[in-house]
C-alpha cells in the first residue's frame, strides 16, 4: 500500500495480511502465501512469519513490524498476530 490516501496504517496492514497471493490482478505477488496450509506446523509457522514480514515491509512503508507471532497447533489453523509501530511522518522518507 502506498503512503498516502489509503487510510490508517494499522488497517492497511491488516488488509494486507488478509489478501491471498495471486488475488490482486495487476500485482500477483501481493498477499500471503497460503500454500503452506498443509505443511507441518513448525515449517509453516516459520514460512508464514517470514512471508508476513516481507509483505508488510514491501507494501506498507508507514509501519515497522516489532513482532510477528504465528499461532496454531494444527495445519490450516494458523493466526498471524503482528505488533506494528506506526512511523512518524518524518521517518517515512
C-alpha positions as a printed NumPy array, in Angstrom:
array([[  0.   ,   0.   ,   0.   ],
       [  1.2  ,   3.478,  -0.711],
       [  1.85 ,   6.081,   1.951],
       [ -0.931,   8.453,   1.004],
       [ -4.675,   8.192,   0.646],
       [ -5.102,   4.683,   1.995],
       [ -6.464,   5.169,   5.495],
       [ -4.873,   4.181,   8.765],
       [ -1.615,   2.195,   8.538],
       [ -2.854,  -0.422,  11.016],
       [ -5.93 ,  -1.133,   8.911],
       [ -3.845,  -1.353,   5.738],
       [ -1.501,  -3.861,   7.427],
       [ -4.487,  -5.96 ,   8.487],
       [ -5.915,  -5.853,   4.97 ],
       [ -2.577,  -6.939,   3.507],
       [ -2.426,  -9.944,   5.821],
       [ -5.915, -10.987,   4.704],
       [ -5.116, -10.999,   0.977],
       [ -4.182, -14.284,  -0.655],
       [ -1.22 , -14.202,  -3.043],
       [ -2.485, -14.095,  -6.623],
       [ -5.745, -12.386,  -5.682],
       [ -4.748,  -8.896,  -6.862],
       [ -4.921,  -8.828, -10.694],
       [ -2.052,  -6.461, -11.529],
       [  0.147,  -7.316,  -8.562],
       [  0.152, -11.109,  -8.27 ],
       [  2.806, -11.251,  -5.549],
       [  0.841,  -9.014,  -3.142],
       [ -0.701, -11.052,  -0.34 ],
       [  0.139, -14.006,   1.865],
       [  1.197, -17.381,   0.582],
       [ -1.445, -19.818,   1.765],
       [  0.403, -22.71 ,   0.119],
       [  1.879, -23.66 ,   3.494],
       [ -1.52 , -24.512,   4.956],
       [ -0.972, -28.272,   4.728],
       [  2.712, -28.176,   5.677],
       [  3.969, -29.323,   9.091],
       [  3.212, -26.699,  11.731],
       [  6.832, -25.753,  12.529],
       [  7.943, -25.135,   8.94 ],
       [  4.635, -23.499,   8.013],
       [  4.944, -21.207,  11.018],
       [  8.474, -20.132,  10.057],
       [  7.487, -19.537,   6.432],
       [  4.334, -17.63 ,   7.423],
       [  6.34 , -15.351,   9.726],
       [  8.94 , -14.577,   7.058],
       [  6.223, -14.068,   4.448],
       [  4.29 , -11.658,   6.683],
       [  7.46 ,  -9.668,   7.465],
       [  8.258,  -9.346,   3.762],
       [  4.683,  -8.429,   2.851],
       [  4.355,  -5.669,   5.439],
       [  7.836,  -4.34 ,   4.707],
       [  7.264,  -4.218,   0.966],
       [  3.742,  -2.832,   0.827],
       [  3.24 ,  -0.728,   3.953],
       [  6.099,   1.761,   4.421],
       [  4.261,   3.634,   7.183],
       [  4.83 ,   0.909,   9.776],
       [  7.617,  -1.06 ,  11.405],
       [  6.891,  -4.604,  12.483],
       [  8.032,  -5.127,  16.032],
       [  6.937,  -8.726,  16.43 ],
       [  5.064, -11.314,  14.366],
       [  3.656, -14.42 ,  16.01 ],
       [  2.027, -17.292,  14.203],
       [ -0.346, -19.144,  16.485],
       [ -1.775, -22.512,  15.653],
       [ -1.354, -26.109,  16.609],
       [ -2.793, -27.922,  13.607],
       [ -2.159, -27.38 ,   9.899],
       [ -4.609, -24.974,   8.32 ],
       [ -5.465, -23.272,  11.609],
       [ -2.877, -20.504,  11.891],
       [ -3.429, -16.956,  13.062],
       [ -0.896, -14.228,  12.434],
       [ -0.544, -11.665,  15.189],
       [  1.572,  -8.713,  14.142],
       [  2.603,  -5.959,  16.507],
       [  3.233,  -2.909,  14.372],
       [  4.527,   0.546,  15.177],
       [  3.315,   3.44 ,  13.067],
       [  6.195,   5.606,  11.9  ],
       [  6.078,   9.325,  12.306],
       [  5.853,  11.242,   9.044],
       [  9.477,  12.377,   9.347],
       [ 10.643,   8.717,   9.487],
       [  8.82 ,   7.621,   6.31 ],
       [ 11.236,   9.208,   3.842]])
